[in-house]
Amino acid sequence: TVSDKHSQTSKDAIRPSCKVFFAKDPIKIVRAQGQYMYDENGEKYLDCINNVAHVGHSHPDVIKAAVKQMELLNTNSRFLHDNLVQYAKRLTATLPEKLSICYFVNSGSEANDLALRLARQYRGHQDVITLDHAYHGHVSSLIDISPYKFNQLGKEGKKEFVHVAPSPDIYRGEYREDHPDAASAYADDVKKIIEEAEKNGRKIAAFIAESMQSCGGQIIPPAGYFQKVAEYVHKAGGVFIADEVQVGFGRVGKHFWGFQLQGKDFVPDIVTMGKPIGNGHPMSCVVTTREIAEAFGASGLEYFNTFGGNPVSCAIGLAVLNAIEKEDLQGNAIRVGNYLTELLNKQKEKHPLIGDVRGIGLFVGVDLVKDQLRRTPATAEAHYIVHLDRILLSADGPHRNILKFKPPMCFTMEDAKLVVDQIDELLTGMQLAQCQTTPKMWKHKGTFTFSTHLYRVLLGHN
Ligand SMILES: Cc1ncc(COP(=O)(O)O)c(C=O)c1O
């Protein structure tokens, strides 16, 4: 048939460059609204993973703003346009005062690449400190500073100018929840890295980190860590880049930006934004200080970006900011996020497979472990659990054992209850199956073993 031919062609043309969710039984989504996605048969899926559709899929006000501006004009920013100025003002009003200069670009990767250029131009330094397991984008300059990716290339993956600091993970890292000052201990590791690099004649241009690590495993750095790191990095002549591509725009609820969780006394030198900024429209932004922007301008190299800051993107960006405010989506993130973590914590008491529940607002991670004491990652189990019934959830982190919640911000209490009930059902089923297959092992309290065989049986692959 024509449609078979079409899917065959797209398979041939796209498959090698594209990995799909639930590859064994992929889903074809044809429309979406709010926090729901619908497949070609009209089946409805609850979306727990699309932080890009920040104010909800197909938000009517965002669509209207885009259409209205597209009917009128779209062009590059070499012409004056009110949308650009208004948007820059609205965006910078959400940030501390010294972050006042915007560069509009088109993707998270482009934003981080430009951030590196700004940082390197500032003092003429080259080296970058990045966190272990971090991902900052797909372009060459960012694969270089993304251990999440370059670790897959073996030893050759890490370039000389890249320095990897431990992820400030108080559940799995070296300094844990029982450490008297994990923030200082992790920051001291960065200090040591700087000292070592300088001993070898290297100069630090930047420290880059997500304000909360997402691909790295839903890690929330202990408060005070960024302040101390910034102090050491500044002393070395570098700048602090906060990557808010995944976690910005009110997702944490009580603040608009993730880095603000660290305290009022912390202000990054550069902030990069993406994903939620355009609710699915490809746009992004770098915001920095006047001093750094002026140093960049002083290079004599003119900066130009064909699509960045075009009137349509800016109209969309404004509509997204309006929706966050008008619909109190930050308040919703607090209320629903608290409820979700509360429900998940109750599951933690019930199921030994849940080692840790961590989250702020609608950014929540559930760390699955085979063993509560050793915290051995339960990777196969996480892979099994994300196969919920008409609920889209993913597992990530270095061991792919962290259930990752980052839904559209209109997620409701009912949605939270629905997903947690299903997780409970799956975990209970797994426990029962485990008891039936290896009752002796189950006697060890706090230990959960899950064989590949059992996983295949539960998934119906046998
Ligand atoms: C933290 C972070 N930074 C940057 C990027 C790159 O953004 P994009 O895919 O829009 O280029 C991503 C993408 O997943 C990301 O998670």
The ligand as an SDF file (V2000), in Angstrom:
LIG
                    3D

 16 16  0  0  0  0  0  0  0  0999 V2000
   20.8890   20.4200   29.2500 C   0  0  0  0  0  0  0  0  0  0  0  0
   20.8340   20.5050   27.7620 C   0  0  0  0  0  0  0  0  0  0  0  0
   21.5420   21.4580   27.1370 N   0  0  0  0  0  0  0  0  0  0  0  0
   21.5290   21.5720   25.8150 C   0  0  0  0  0  0  0  0  0  0  0  0
   20.7880   20.7190   25.0250 C   0  0  0  0  0  0  0  0  0  0  0  0
   20.8100   20.8520   23.5390 C   0  0  0  0  0  0  0  0  0  0  0  0
   19.6070   21.3720   23.0820 O   0  0  0  0  0  0  0  0  0  0  0  0
   19.1270   21.1280   21.5800 P   0  0  0  0  0  0  0  0  0  0  0  0
   18.7890   19.6980   21.4280 O   0  0  0  0  0  0  0  0  0  0  0  0
   17.9310   22.0580   21.4660 O   0  0  0  0  0  0  0  0  0  0  0  0
   20.2280   21.5430   20.6800 O   0  0  0  0  0  0  0  0  0  0  0  0
   20.0340   19.7210   25.6220 C   0  0  0  0  0  0  0  0  0  0  0  0
   19.2260   18.7830   24.8170 C   0  0  0  0  0  0  0  0  0  0  0  0
   18.7390   17.7660   25.2320 O   0  0  0  0  0  0  0  0  0  0  0  0
   20.0620   19.5990   27.0280 C   0  0  0  0  0  0  0  0  0  0  0  0
   19.3830   18.6560   27.6680 O   0  0  0  0  0  0  0  0  0  0  0  0
  1  2  1  0
  2  3  1  0
  2 15  2  0
  3  4  2  0
  4  5  1  0
  5  6  1  0
  5 12  2  0
  6  7  1  0
  7  8  1  0
  8  9  2  0
  8 10  1  0
  8 11  1  0
 12 13  1  0
 12 15  1  0
 13 14  2  0
 15 16  1  0
M  END
$$$$
